[in-house]
């Protein structure tokens, strides 16, 4: 992809604020000319977004930045959207994180109350939500820098899928609270995009491995997580007529093998 053609690039330019931006990519992103206050890390590595959040938090800490805004390439917000974050922090200065409402096809995706292991629709609220029971997806999530650093272990066992679950869980362990941002945004998911079998298999390995990590963090969700992973594995196996997806359930979820160890 081209970085300067992503929704996130355009959204950052519409923020009406010269935000300090750190971009990470796995060596496959193309770009021409970045704004002077942006920095790019293109090291060819793909450790997952969780470890990248930790890298960004260390950089923010070194620079003296108390807040970190997590974005993916699909983040799309209207003109002047950054003002809504300032207002949210002003209204709820004691929160650990601030999140917009993200809508997907037919329902609200974020924030949500943990219901077993699956995201459930959350009622619209202007009040604080306990991070012991709630999760916000990591697209557009504003967090304090220090809590991200204390989430090191959680983010490393959920490096890609479930990284948002893991981060909110770690903040919840420290009695953190989630505050609303007065923005309602559309959110797309790679789960529903057309993809080759090889690409979908590679992503499902990460999903199964992340689910294993989440089940370790929240063992009370282990059974419902297992149903979720097996159900998705069966759906993909039928869709692509490949038993490789069920092999991922065994290797990456049940045994907990990292994706790179698959043969």
C-alpha positions in Angstrom: 0.0 0.0 0.0 1.0 3.6 -0.3 1.0 5.3 3.1 -0.1 8.7 1.7 -3.2 7.0 0.2 -4.5 5.5 3.4 -7.5 7.0 5.4 -5.3 7.4 8.4 -2.8 9.7 6.5 -5.7 11.9 5.3 -7.3 11.9 8.8 -4.0 13.0 10.5 -3.8 15.9 8.1 -7.4 16.9 9.0 -6.6 17.0 12.7 -6.0 20.8 12.7 -3.0 20.0 14.9 0.6 19.1 14.1 0.6 15.7 15.9 3.9 14.0 16.4 3.5 10.8 14.3 5.6 7.5 14.5 4.8 5.1 11.6 5.7 1.5 11.8 5.5 -0.9 8.8 6.8 -4.3 7.8 8.8 -3.1 4.9 6.0 -3.3 2.3 4.7 0.3 2.6 5.5 2.9 0.0 5.6 6.6 0.6 7.0 9.6 -1.1 7.3 12.6 1.2 6.3 12.7 4.9 5.4 15.7 6.9 8.5 17.0 8.8 7.1 16.0 12.2 6.5 12.4 11.2 9.0 9.6 11.7 9.0 6.2 9.9 10.4 2.9 11.0 10.6 0.5 8.1 12.7 -2.4 9.4 11.1 -5.3 7.5 9.9 -6.8 10.8 6.3 -7.8 11.6 6.2 -8.4 15.4 2.5 -7.5 15.7 0.9 -4.3 16.8 1.2 -5.1 20.5 5.0 -4.9 20.5 4.9 -1.9 18.2 2.6 -0.1 20.8 5.3 -0.8 23.4 8.0 0.7 21.1 5.8 3.8 20.5 5.2 4.1 24.3 9.0 4.0 25.0 9.5 6.7 22.3 6.7 8.8 23.8 8.1 8.4 27.3 11.6 9.6 26.1 10.0 12.6 24.4 8.0 13.5 27.6 4.6 12.8 25.9 2.0 11.7 28.5 -0.5 10.4 25.9 -0.4 8.0 23.0 -3.0 7.8 20.2 -3.2 4.4 18.5 -4.3 4.4 14.9 -4.4 1.8 12.1 -4.3 2.6 8.4 -8.1 2.5 8.2 -8.7 5.2 10.7 -11.0 7.8 9.1 -12.2 10.9 10.9 -13.8 14.2 9.9 -12.2 17.6 9.8 -11.0 18.9 13.1 -11.5 15.6 14.9 -8.6 16.1 17.3 -10.7 18.8 19.2 -13.0 16.0 20.4 -10.1 14.2 22.1 -9.1 17.5 23.9 -12.7 17.8 25.1 -12.8 14.2 26.3 -9.7 14.6 28.3 -11.0 17.8 29.8 -14.3 16.2 30.7 -12.7 13.1 32.2 -9.2 13.9 33.3 -8.9 10.9 35.6 -9.5 8.3 32.9 -6.7 5.9 31.7 -8.0 5.8 28.1 -10.5 7.7 25.8 -12.2 6.0 22.8 -14.6 7.1 20.0 -17.6 5.0 19.1 -16.8 2.6 16.2 -19.6 1.2 14.1 -19.3 -1.8 11.8 -21.9 -3.4 9.5 -25.2 -3.3 11.4 -23.9 -2.8 14.9 -21.6 -0.9 17.3 -18.2 -2.6 17.5 -16.5 -0.4 20.1 -16.5 0.1 23.0 -18.2 -3.1 24.3 -18.8 -5.0 27.5 -17.1 -8.3 27.7 -19.8 -11.0 27.3 -18.0 -14.3 27.6 -15.3 -13.9 24.9 -17.2 -12.3 22.1 -17.8 -8.5 21.7 -21.4 -7.6 22.5 -23.2 -4.4 21.7 -22.7 -1.8 24.3 -25.2 0.9 25.2 -24.3 4.4 24.2 -23.1 6.2 27.3 -21.4 9.5 28.2 -20.1 8.1 31.5 -16.9 6.3 32.4 -16.7 2.6 31.8 -14.6 0.3 34.0 -11.8 -1.4 32.0 -12.3 -4.4 34.2 -15.4 -5.2 32.2 -15.1 -3.2 29.0 -12.9 -3.1 25.9 -12.3 -0.5 23.2 -10.8 -1.4 19.9 -7.4 0.1 19.3 -8.3 2.2 16.2 -8.5 5.7 17.6 -7.8 4.8 21.2 -6.1 7.5 23.2 -4.2 6.1 26.2 -1.8 7.4 28.8 1.7 6.4 28.0 2.6 4.8 31.4 -0.2 2.2 31.4 0.9 1.0 28.0 4.4 0.3 29.3 3.0 -1.6 32.3 1.0 -3.8 29.8 4.3 -5.2 28.3 3.6 -8.9 29.2 -0.1 -8.8 28.1 0.8 -7.2 24.7 3.5 -9.7 24.0 1.2 -12.8 24.4 -1.5 -11.1 22.3 0.8 -9.5 19.6 -1.8 -8.9 16.9 -5.4 -10.1 17.3 -6.7 -9.4 20.9 -4.0 -6.8 21.5 -6.8 -4.3 22.3 -8.4 -6.8 24.7 -5.0 -7.3 26.3 -4.2 -3.6 26.7 -7.6 -2.8 28.2 -7.3 -5.8 30.5 -3.9 -4.6 31.8 -5.3 -1.2 32.5 -8.3 -2.7 34.2 -6.0 -4.6 36.6 -4.9 -1.2 37.8 -8.5 0.0 38.2 -8.4 2.0 34.9 -11.4 3.7 33.4 -12.4 4.3 29.8 -14.0 7.6 28.8 -16.0 8.4 25.6 -14.8 10.7 22.8 -17.6 12.5 21.1 -17.0 10.9 17.7 -18.9 8.2 15.9 -16.7 6.6 13.2 -17.1 3.7 10.7 -14.7 0.8 11.2 -13.8 -1.8 8.7 -12.4 -5.3 9.4 -10.0 -7.4 7.4 -12.0 -10.4 8.5 -14.7 -9.5 6.0 -12.4 -8.5 3.0 -11.7 -10.7 0.1 -8.4 -12.4 0.5 -6.3 -15.3 -0.9 -6.2 -18.6 0.9 -2.5 -18.1 1.8 -3.2 -14.6 3.2 -6.3 -15.7 5.2 -4.4 -18.7 6.6 -1.5 -16.5 7.7 -3.9 -14.1 9.5 -5.9 -17.0 11.1 -2.7 -18.3 12.6 -2.3 -14.9 14.4 -5.9 -14.9 15.4 -5.7 -18.4 17.0 -2.4 -17.5 18.7 -3.9 -14.3 20.1 -6.9 -16.1 21.3 -4.6 -18.5 23.2 -3.0 -15.5 24.8 -6.3 -14.0 25.7 -7.5 -17.3 27.3 -4.4 -17.2 29.5 -5.1 -13.7 30.6 -8.8 -14.4 31.2 -9.1 -18.2 31.9 -12.8 -17.7 32.7 -13.4 -17.1 29.0 -11.4 -20.1 27.8 -14.4 -22.2 26.8 -16.2 -19.5 24.9 -12.9 -18.5 23.2 -12.4 -22.1 22.1 -15.9 -22.2 20.6 -15.1 -18.9 18.8 -11.8 -20.1 17.3 -13.1 -23.5 16.3 -16.2 -21.9 14.7 -14.1 -19.6 12.7 -11.7 -22.4 11.8 -14.5 -24.5 10.5 -16.1 -21.7 8.5 -12.7 -20.9 6.8 -12.0 -24.6 6.2 -15.4 -24.9 4.4 -15.0 -21.6 2.5 -11.5 -22.4 1.2 -11.9 -26.2 1.3 -8.6 -26.6 3.3 -7.9 -28.5 6.5 -5.0 -26.1 7.1 -7.3 -23.8 9.1 -8.2 -26.7 11.5 -4.5 -27.5 11.8 -4.0 -23.8 13.0 -6.6 -24.4 15.7 -4.6 -27.3 16.9 -1.1 -25.8 16.6 -1.7 -22.1 17.4 -4.6 -22.2 19.8 -4.6 -25.6 21.6 -0.8 -26.0 21.7 -0.1 -22.2 21.6 2.7 -22.4 19.0 3.7 -19.0 17.6 2.7 -18.4 13.9 6.4 -18.5 12.8 6.8 -22.0 14.1 4.2 -23.5 11.7 5.6 -26.0 9.2 
